[in-house]
């Protein structure tokens, strides 16, 4: 009975997140909403998979936004840009359309594959397909 209990605990521990370290973390700081304070962006891999999270700085602390959820170990990486213009992929809907961003943008990309970018628009994040 003890062996069964230990085996169950060992199998269950990776799925509960009980004190387990994150498997992957990539982050950057930039002022996405142009309020004069640095915001934090993180791509983290947890027991739920990879999540792109933005912590927008407020007077009271942070306003957290889960921008996208991805399967674990999907190969996507984070890049942050201070550029104010973001251009959609020609192959995407509204291809070639330029988006003006208030404070830069976030990009999820997979080398030699597709990419998606995100920018803050006051009431939420806008997704733009930027690579095929």
BATIMI-203202 format. One line per field, with one value per residue: z, y, x of N, C-alpha, C, CB in turn; residue in three letters; residue number from 1. Coordinates in pm, whole numbers, m for minus. Glycine has a CB too. Layout:
BEGIN
nzz: (Z, ...)
nyy: (Y, ...)
nxx: (X, ...)
cazz: (Z, ...)
cayy: (Y, ...)
caxx: (X, ...)
czz: (Z, ...)
cyy: (Y, ...)
cxx: (X, ...)
cbzz: (Z, ...)
cbyy: (Y, ...)
cbxx: (X, ...)
r: (Ala, ...)
k: (NUM, ...)
//
This chain:
BEGIN
nzz: (0, 74, m124, m353, m288, m287, m554, m682, m581, m690, m961, m971, m882, m1088, m1226, m1060, m990, m746, m592, m795, m1025, m1291, m1629, m1848, m1910, m2047, m2085, m2088, m2055, m2127, m2213, m2278, m2277, m2274, m2034, m1897, m1728, m1688, m1827, m1778, m1962, m2009, m2126, m2028, m1931, m1785, m1578, m1721, m1983, m2230, m2164, m2262, m2094, m1988, m1769, m1690, m1568, m1302, m1090, m858, m868, m1059, m1362, m1478, m1783, m1966, m2263, m2462, m2486, m2521, m2650, m2452, m2487, m2759, m2922, m2971, m2935, m2750, m2843, m2798, m2906, m2956, m3162, m3329, m3535, m3681, m3912, m4086, m4203, m4551, m4641, m4455, m4326, m4422, m4514, m4520, m4399, m4197, m3852, m3598, m3297, m2948, m2768, m2855, m2929, m2883, m2981, m3080, m3200, m3417, m3516, m3862, m3927, m3856, m3718, m3463, m3357, m3091, m2959, m2731, m2703, m2542, m2441, m2448, m2589, m2924, m3186, m3441, m3737, m3829, m3963, m4195)
nyy: (m119, 123, 153, 184, 426, 600, 579, 689, 950, 1037, 1032, 1216, 1458, 1613, 1724, 1888, 2115, 2166, 2327, 2287, 2379, 2625, 2517, 2655, 2986, 3302, 3646, 4003, 4361, 4638, 4938, 4887, 5009, 5278, 5436, 5538, 5363, 5065, 4762, 4409, 4122, 3780, 3459, 3159, 2818, 2600, 2355, 2353, 2402, 2623, 2969, 3297, 3585, 3907, 4162, 4444, 4752, 4925, 5190, 5058, 4823, 4545, 4461, 4169, 3986, 3709, 3633, 3440, 3086, 2795, 2471, 2261, 2284, 2372, 2504, 2777, 3110, 3410, 3749, 4088, 4411, 4751, 4894, 5102, 5046, 4782, 4528, 4330, 3991, 3921, 3702, 3672, 3745, 4067, 4120, 4271, 4499, 4783, 4834, 5068, 5091, 5163, 5142, 4970, 4615, 4263, 3955, 3623, 3365, 3103, 2961, 2962, 2930, 3014, 3330, 3532, 3845, 4080, 4359, 4626, 4774, 4952, 4840, 4577, 4310, 4304, 4072, 3997, 3837, 3783, 3638, 3369)
nxx: (83, 197, 391, 230, 105, 330, 406, 183, 193, 438, 374, 165, 272, 416, 203, 60, 195, 298, 524, 704, 962, 942, 938, 1029, 1123, 1095, 1151, 1073, 1097, 899, 726, 421, 168, 211, 215, 420, 548, 738, 627, 583, 657, 607, 693, 604, 652, 443, 276, 46, 113, 260, 241, 168, 212, 122, 211, 76, 175, 27, m104, m171, m30, 0, m171, m278, m260, m342, m229, m198, m235, m45, 56, 273, 627, 630, 800, 785, 909, 988, 992, 1055, 967, 1051, 957, 719, 551, 379, 364, 135, 154, 180, 39, m162, m498, m607, m353, m32, m118, m56, m4, m30, 140, 103, 318, 526, 563, 484, 621, 560, 745, 856, 1150, 1215, 949, 607, 482, 333, 217, 157, m15, m95, m414, m554, m800, m747, m542, m429, m409, m182, m100, 221, 409, 452)
cazz: (0, 78, m256, m441, m252, m333, m700, m719, m549, m788, m1089, m959, m851, m1201, m1279, m963, m976, m604, m567, m908, m1098, m1427, m1724, m1945, m1885, m2128, m2043, m2125, m2000, m2215, m2178, m2381, m2275, m2272, m1912, m1834, m1639, m1758, m1812, m1783, m2049, m1984, m2187, m1927, m1946, m1657, m1592, m1815, m2115, m2238, m2157, m2281, m1991, m1976, m1644, m1715, m1443, m1264, m963, m750, m883, m1195, m1421, m1553, m1902, m2034, m2403, m2543, m2427, m2624, m2598, m2394, m2575, m2898, m2997, m2988, m2854, m2727, m2884, m2770, m2994, m2925, m3285, m3316, m3649, m3694, m4042, m4096, m4311, m4676, m4653, m4352, m4352, m4421, m4535, m4550, m4323, m4091, m3725, m3513, m3160, m2855, m2695, m2895, m2941, m2841, m3090, m3060, m3328, m3422, m3624, m3992, m3923, m3842, m3601, m3428, m3273, m3006, m2904, m2642, m2765, m2441, m2379, m2464, m2684, m3062, m3246, m3582, m3795, m3887, m4039, m4253)
cayy: (0, 239, 164, 239, 567, 673, 582, 785, 1083, 1071, 1059, 1332, 1581, 1701, 1784, 1977, 2238, 2183, 2360, 2252, 2496, 2641, 2444, 2750, 3126, 3406, 3767, 4134, 4477, 4751, 5012, 4853, 5095, 5417, 5509, 5582, 5259, 4941, 4645, 4284, 4019, 3651, 3335, 3059, 2684, 2548, 2225, 2372, 2431, 2756, 3081, 3431, 3667, 4045, 4230, 4588, 4823, 5023, 5255, 4962, 4705, 4493, 4408, 4054, 3944, 3590, 3668, 3320, 2958, 2709, 2341, 2259, 2257, 2388, 2567, 2921, 3192, 3546, 3863, 4214, 4516, 4889, 4955, 5151, 5000, 4637, 4499, 4195, 3907, 3934, 3584, 3676, 3833, 4206, 4110, 4393, 4612, 4835, 4865, 5158, 5043, 5273, 5131, 4851, 4496, 4134, 3859, 3482, 3314, 2974, 2974, 2905, 2895, 3128, 3417, 3616, 3957, 4131, 4492, 4674, 4872, 5020, 4752, 4439, 4288, 4274, 3972, 4019, 3733, 3856, 3546, 3257)
caxx: (0, 285, 452, 129, 90, 447, 402, 79, 245, 541, 308, 77, 346, 443, 80, m3, 272, 332, 663, 788, 1011, 893, 1022, 1083, 1085, 1158, 1080, 1126, 1027, 876, 605, 323, 50, 260, 179, 543, 602, 773, 542, 658, 602, 672, 649, 641, 598, 397, 211, m65, 166, 322, 148, 222, 147, 169, 178, 76, 196, m75, m73, m194, 55, m1, m293, m228, m333, m293, m252, m212, m197, 13, 99, 408, 740, 589, 907, 767, 997, 942, 1075, 987, 1016, 1012, 905, 581, 472, 376, 304, 81, 206, 106, m47, m266, m611, m559, m209, 40, m173, 31, m69, 48, 133, 132, 444, 599, 481, 536, 612, 587, 793, 925, 1247, 1180, 807, 519, 492, 220, 256, 49, 7, m200, m500, m636, m900, m701, m434, m465, m322, m152, m15, 333, 495, 378)
czz: (0, m59, m355, m414, m300, m485, m746, m694, m651, m924, m1083, m943, m973, m1254, m1184, m953, m833, m585, m681, m977, m1236, m1522, m1823, m1906, m1980, m2097, m2099, m2055, m2108, m2179, m2288, m2390, m2265, m2153, m1837, m1740, m1720, m1724, m1828, m1872, m2024, m2070, m2092, m1962, m1809, m1679, m1689, m1959, m2113, m2238, m2177, m2190, m1993, m1843, m1670, m1581, m1423, m1134, m846, m758, m1028, m1234, m1514, m1668, m1957, m2181, m2488, m2463, m2541, m2565, m2542, m2502, m2723, m2983, m3020, m2890, m2847, m2779, m2855, m2854, m2948, m3048, m3265, m3432, m3663, m3824, m4046, m4215, m4434, m4692, m4555, m4400, m4335, m4436, m4577, m4475, m4212, m3969, m3647, m3368, m3064, m2790, m2732, m2902, m2898, m2960, m3040, m3195, m3310, m3539, m3749, m3996, m3905, m3720, m3586, m3337, m3203, m2961, m2825, m2713, m2663, m2370, m2390, m2566, m2821, m3116, m3395, m3629, m3871, m3967, m4081, m4196)
cyy: (125, 260, 226, 388, 651, 684, 685, 928, 1126, 1104, 1187, 1463, 1669, 1773, 1883, 2110, 2263, 2203, 2327, 2379, 2505, 2572, 2538, 2889, 3214, 3533, 3892, 4241, 4584, 4814, 4992, 4952, 5244, 5498, 5555, 5482, 5132, 4830, 4522, 4186, 3892, 3543, 3226, 2924, 2630, 2409, 2233, 2391, 2566, 2863, 3211, 3523, 3806, 4101, 4379, 4660, 4926, 5090, 5157, 4840, 4662, 4448, 4296, 4018, 3819, 3611, 3544, 3198, 2866, 2572, 2350, 2226, 2267, 2460, 2716, 2996, 3334, 3646, 3988, 4324, 4652, 4962, 4995, 5109, 4850, 4606, 4352, 4123, 3924, 3819, 3586, 3758, 3976, 4210, 4241, 4515, 4652, 4870, 4958, 5113, 5157, 5263, 5009, 4732, 4372, 4040, 3719, 3427, 3177, 2984, 2896, 2856, 3024, 3213, 3496, 3726, 4012, 4271, 4535, 4783, 4937, 4932, 4605, 4431, 4250, 4175, 4001, 3905, 3806, 3767, 3425, 3124)
cxx: (87, 349, 355, 111, 207, 447, 298, 128, 349, 479, 226, 154, 374, 320, 17, 67, 314, 481, 757, 839, 946, 989, 1090, 1034, 1166, 1081, 1146, 1043, 1017, 743, 501, 207, 83, 208, 303, 607, 628, 675, 629, 584, 680, 609, 698, 579, 569, 339, 94, m18, 235, 213, 224, 142, 208, 121, 191, 81, 85, m30, m83, m103, 61, m140, m248, m320, m266, m329, m275, m166, m155, 44, 241, 510, 703, 693, 892, 858, 942, 1044, 992, 1049, 965, 961, 760, 493, 490, 303, 261, 144, 118, 7, m165, m386, m562, m407, m146, m9, m77, m53, 24, 29, 167, 269, 525, 505, 558, 522, 642, 630, 857, 1021, 1205, 1036, 727, 546, 363, 270, 133, 85, m116, m280, m595, m736, m862, m589, m491, m363, m306, m61, 95, 428, 416, 422)
cbzz: (121, 187, m306, m423, m101, m286, m757, m639, m409, m803, m1128, m844, m785, m1312, m1313, m828, m1026, m523, m447, m1008, m1112, m1464, m1800, m2092, m1735, m2284, m1891, m2280, m1873, m2365, m2158, m2354, m2161, m2400, m1821, m1761, m1521, m1724, m1915, m1640, m2200, m1835, m2336, m1786, m2025, m1592, m1456, m1773, m2222, m2366, m2022, m2433, m1850, m2096, m1524, m1796, m1442, m1247, m940, m751, m797, m1209, m1497, m1461, m2009, m1975, m2457, m2674, m2344, m2684, m2710, m2278, m2546, m2904, m3126, m2966, m2911, m2577, m3038, m2619, m3139, m2864, m3405, m3305, m3779, m3569, m4157, m4110, m4267, m4796, m4632, m4220, m4257, m4290, m4637, m4694, m4264, m4140, m3642, m3533, m3138, m2749, m2551, m2798, m3085, m2715, m3204, m3001, m3391, m3438, m3577, m4026, m3807, m3839, m3613, m3359, m3356, m2884, m3015, m2509, m2878, m2504, m2443, m2505, m2632, m3151, m3223, m3605, m3889, m3779, m3956, m4403)
cbyy: (0, 221, 27, 165, 582, 604, 443, 757, 1085, 956, 942, 1314, 1545, 1622, 1678, 1912, 2355, 2063, 2290, 2163, 2491, 2792, 2342, 2713, 3166, 3370, 3775, 4155, 4533, 4707, 5164, 4716, 5057, 5486, 5422, 5706, 5229, 4898, 4646, 4226, 4061, 3614, 3316, 3104, 2592, 2643, 2174, 2491, 2428, 2769, 3082, 3476, 3602, 4133, 4183, 4630, 4892, 4955, 5373, 4919, 4590, 4377, 4520, 3934, 4057, 3455, 3747, 3332, 2895, 2772, 2234, 2156, 2119, 2463, 2501, 2962, 3192, 3570, 3854, 4250, 4490, 4965, 4856, 5300, 5074, 4569, 4531, 4197, 3759, 3939, 3459, 3734, 3803, 4276, 4006, 4420, 4576, 4958, 4735, 5309, 4923, 5277, 5129, 4823, 4479, 4078, 3897, 3404, 3412, 2852, 2927, 2791, 2792, 3082, 3513, 3535, 4067, 4037, 4593, 4727, 4808, 5131, 4775, 4348, 4179, 4404, 3830, 4160, 3635, 3926, 3503, 3254)
cbxx: (m94, 394, 499, m4, 75, 574, 369, m50, 304, 641, 220, m17, 476, 505, m19, m8, 191, 284, 707, 710, 1166, 877, 939, 1040, 1110, 1157, 1074, 1125, 1101, 879, 635, 269, m38, 220, 91, 519, 502, 917, 423, 679, 608, 661, 704, 595, 696, 292, 164, m149, 54, 412, 71, 214, 160, 117, 272, m49, 334, m215, m166, m337, 5, 97, m377, m212, m337, m354, m134, m132, m314, 141, 91, 417, 797, 459, 920, 618, 1140, 916, 1117, 994, 973, 1130, 918, 581, 513, 306, 403, m72, 212, 202, 35, m211, m733, m602, m179, 33, m312, 110, m102, 5, 229, 27, 418, 713, 431, 460, 708, 462, 894, 823, 1383, 1273, 776, 379, 613, 106, 325, 24, 38, m139, m579, m708, m1036, m817, m337, m472, m378, m83, m96, 409, 617, 393)
r: (Unk, Unk, Unk, Unk, Unk, Unk, Unk, Unk, Unk, Unk, Unk, Unk, Unk, Unk, Unk, Unk, Unk, Unk, Unk, Unk, Unk, Unk, Unk, Unk, Unk, Unk, Unk, Unk, Unk, Unk, Unk, Unk, Unk, Unk, Unk, Unk, Unk, Unk, Unk, Unk, Unk, Unk, Unk, Unk, Unk, Unk, Unk, Unk, Unk, Unk, Unk, Unk, Unk, Unk, Unk, Unk, Unk, Unk, Unk, Unk, Unk, Unk, Unk, Unk, Unk, Unk, Unk, Unk, Unk, Unk, Unk, Unk, Unk, Unk, Unk, Unk, Unk, Unk, Unk, Unk, Unk, Unk, Unk, Unk, Unk, Unk, Unk, Unk, Unk, Unk, Unk, Unk, Unk, Unk, Unk, Unk, Unk, Unk, Unk, Unk, Unk, Unk, Unk, Unk, Unk, Unk, Unk, Unk, Unk, Unk, Unk, Unk, Unk, Unk, Unk, Unk, Unk, Unk, Unk, Unk, Unk, Unk, Unk, Unk, Unk, Unk, Unk, Unk, Unk, Unk, Unk, Unk)
k: (1, 2, 3, 4, 5, 6, 7, 8, 9, 10, 11, 12, 13, 14, 15, 16, 17, 18, 19, 20, 21, 22, 23, 24, 25, 26, 27, 28, 29, 30, 31, 32, 33, 34, 35, 36, 37, 38, 39, 40, 41, 42, 43, 44, 45, 46, 47, 48, 49, 50, 51, 52, 53, 54, 55, 56, 57, 58, 59, 60, 61, 62, 63, 64, 65, 66, 67, 68, 69, 70, 71, 72, 73, 74, 75, 76, 77, 78, 79, 80, 81, 82, 83, 84, 85, 86, 87, 88, 89, 90, 91, 92, 93, 94, 95, 96, 97, 98, 99, 100, 101, 102, 103, 104, 105, 106, 107, 108, 109, 110, 111, 112, 113, 114, 115, 116, 117, 118, 119, 120, 121, 122, 123, 124, 125, 126, 127, 128, 129, 130, 131, 132)
//
